[in-house]
Amino acid sequence: MGKDLIYKYTPLFLMCIAIIFQYNLFVTPQVLEQTHREILSEVAQVYITKSEFGNMKEQIGDINQKLDKIYDTLINERSSDGFNRN
């Protein structure tokens, strides 16, 4: 019964192995590392780091403060020149 069972399921077993190799269902560590590096390089091109984001946030805050000062200066000059018609 043992040999008959083996002979009966051998084609199925070989077919499963062929499908595994044909569709690359299992990945080698080298291919996995290469894919990992590709993903990291794509992410580095698209996204910024947390420190860069913090720096940009500080710069935007500085720009907002400077714009507020400019706005206040313009309002004060307009009020002092008599152009304010409220």
C-alpha positions as CSV (number, residue, x, y, z in Angstrom):
1,M,0.0,0.0,0.0
2,G,2.9,2.4,0.7
3,K,4.4,2.2,-2.8
4,D,1.0,2.5,-4.5
5,L,0.2,5.6,-2.5
6,I,3.6,7.2,-3.4
7,Y,3.1,6.4,-7.1
8,K,-0.4,7.7,-7.0
9,Y,0.5,11.1,-5.5
10,T,3.9,11.6,-7.2
11,P,2.6,13.6,-10.2
12,L,0.7,15.9,-7.8
13,F,3.8,16.4,-5.7
14,L,5.9,17.1,-8.8
15,M,3.3,19.5,-10.1
16,C,3.3,21.4,-6.8
17,I,7.1,21.7,-6.9
18,A,7.0,22.9,-10.5
19,I,4.4,25.6,-9.6
20,I,6.6,26.7,-6.7
21,F,9.6,27.2,-8.9
22,Q,7.6,28.7,-11.8
23,Y,5.9,31.4,-9.8
24,N,8.8,32.0,-7.4
25,L,6.7,31.5,-4.3
26,F,9.7,31.3,-2.1
27,V,12.2,34.1,-2.0
28,T,16.0,33.9,-1.4
29,P,17.5,36.2,1.2
30,Q,19.5,38.0,-1.6
31,V,16.4,38.8,-3.6
32,L,14.7,40.0,-0.4
33,E,17.6,42.2,0.5
34,Q,17.6,43.7,-3.0
35,T,13.9,44.4,-2.9
36,H,14.3,46.0,0.6
37,R,17.0,48.3,-0.7
38,E,14.8,49.3,-3.7
39,I,11.9,50.1,-1.4
40,L,14.1,52.2,0.9
41,S,15.5,54.2,-2.1
42,E,12.0,54.9,-3.4
43,V,10.8,56.0,0.0
44,A,13.8,58.3,0.4
45,Q,13.0,59.9,-2.9
46,V,9.4,60.5,-2.1
47,Y,9.3,61.3,1.7
48,I,11.3,63.5,4.0
49,T,12.8,62.6,7.4
50,K,11.3,63.7,10.7
51,S,14.2,66.1,11.3
52,E,13.7,67.7,7.9
53,F,10.0,68.1,8.6
54,G,10.8,69.7,11.9
55,N,13.2,72.2,10.2
56,M,10.6,73.0,7.6
57,K,8.0,73.5,10.3
58,E,10.3,76.0,12.1
59,Q,10.9,77.8,8.8
60,I,7.2,78.1,8.1
61,G,6.7,79.4,11.6
62,D,9.4,82.1,11.0
63,I,7.8,83.0,7.7
64,N,4.4,83.4,9.4
65,Q,5.9,85.7,12.1
66,K,7.6,87.8,9.5
67,L,4.4,88.1,7.5
68,D,2.6,89.2,10.6
69,K,5.2,91.9,11.2
70,I,4.9,93.1,7.7
71,Y,1.1,93.1,7.9
72,D,1.2,95.0,11.2
73,T,3.7,97.5,9.8
74,L,1.5,98.1,6.7
75,I,-1.6,98.6,8.9
76,N,0.2,101.0,11.2
77,E,1.5,103.1,8.2
78,R,-1.9,103.1,6.6
79,S,-3.6,104.3,9.8
80,S,-1.0,107.0,10.4
81,D,-1.2,108.4,6.9
82,G,-5.0,108.7,7.1
83,F,-5.8,106.1,4.4
84,N,-7.9,104.0,6.8
85,R,-11.5,104.9,6.0
86,N,-13.3,102.8,8.6
